[in-house]
Amino acid sequence: MAISDPDIIVESKKYIEQMRAKQQVAFAAKLPIILQDPAIPQISKKFALRYSLKLDGIDKEYIKILVPESYEELDANQKVTLLDNNNKE
């Protein structure tokens, strides 16, 4: 697996806060539609809710408590960890 360098962008703190606020407002307007649509899978709804909480500045640990991972997510994360550990050896 290739390792790539992350893109690093330097912006002013004020600009970043303005962009985050804009994203927060835009996503908050769409969130109820996402959560109420029966055609959207439950996992996508959980992701949307987690993203909304992240935009609101909620700590990752609280997000995990408020929107816990499903069994399938826990299983997938465990498998990824095992694969990562096998590739490092």
C-alpha positions, -999 to 999 in steps of 0.1 A, spaced: 0 0 0 14 34 -10 16 62 15 8 96 2 15 130 17 -16 148 29 -26 181 13 -18 209 37 -35 242 32 -27 272 54 -56 296 59 -64 323 85 -83 311 116 -111 336 108 -116 322 73 -116 286 86 -142 295 112 -164 313 86 -162 283 63 -170 259 91 -200 280 101 -212 281 65 -209 243 62 -226 239 96 -257 259 85 -259 242 51 -257 207 65 -281 215 94 -307 224 67 -302 191 50 -300 168 80 -337 165 87 -343 155 51 -316 129 53 -328 114 86 -365 112 74 -359 97 40 -368 60 42 -347 52 11 -315 63 28 -297 34 45 -294 35 83 -256 36 82 -258 67 60 -281 84 85 -257 76 113 -228 90 93 -248 122 86 -256 126 123 -220 121 133 -209 146 107 -234 171 120 -222 167 155 -186 170 143 -195 203 126 -211 215 158 -177 210 175 -186 180 196 -157 159 209 -151 125 191 -156 106 223 -190 122 229 -200 115 194 -192 78 199 -214 78 230 -243 97 213 -242 77 181 -225 44 189 -211 22 162 -232 -7 149 -220 -42 152 -211 -42 115 -190 -10 119 -172 -25 150 -165 -57 130 -152 -38 100 -130 -16 121 -116 -46 139 -108 -63 105 -91 -31 92 -70 -30 124 -60 -66 120 -51 -61 83 -30 -30 92 -12 -49 119 -4 -78 94 9 -53 68 33 -37 93 50 -70 103 
